[in-house]
Structure formats: structure tokens, C-alpha cells
């Protein structure tokens, strides 16, 4: 990624946008990969239990990150939490 001195009207160095990384790896990226893998193999009636102490950020931050990742993968999930854990599962759909 080649940088150039600032253009006359810019305060910062500039780079070509084609050299920029695509996608986003936020601070919860490793956890999200594990959650998505676990959801793929999760048995009906089971939930993934994620210890909140292992991850920085609030429950809302973790819920948002998981929600964004599952929407992107077109996975329907349900979530819950208590003081120690965040839970994720695939909801049951009534047979009909």
C-alpha cells in the first residue's frame, strides 16, 4: 500500500482506495467466527453459552455484532443473557 504526501488540500497522507482492505474485522471477529461455526452444527433445543468475562464491551455490543453477522449469513437466531453469559440459539419453528 503506497502512501503519498498529502495533496494540497488534505492534512493527511493519502492512499489509493483500491489498496484498502475490504471487509471489517472488529474486536469480536474471532468470537463471531466461533459462534457461526457452532450455530452451523448446533442441535435443536441447544444454545451456545458465551462467557461475558471473556469479551470486552457491553452485552449490547456483543448482541449487535452477533446480529450483524447472522443477518449477513441469513441465519435466524434468538438470544438471551444473564449477568455471566450471553446465549445464542436457533429458534424452533412449529411443524405445520
Secondary structure as GFF3:
##gff-version 3
##sequence-region A 1 96
A	DSSP	beta_strand	3	4	.	.	.	ID=ss1
A	DSSP	beta_strand	14	15	.	.	.	ID=ss2
A	DSSP	three_ten_helix	17	19	.	.	.	ID=ss3
A	DSSP	alpha_helix	29	41	.	.	.	ID=ss4
A	DSSP	beta_strand	48	51	.	.	.	ID=ss5
A	DSSP	three_ten_helix	52	54	.	.	.	ID=ss6
A	DSSP	alpha_helix	59	72	.	.	.	ID=ss7
A	DSSP	beta_strand	78	81	.	.	.	ID=ss8
A	DSSP	beta_strand	85	89	.	.	.	ID=ss9
###
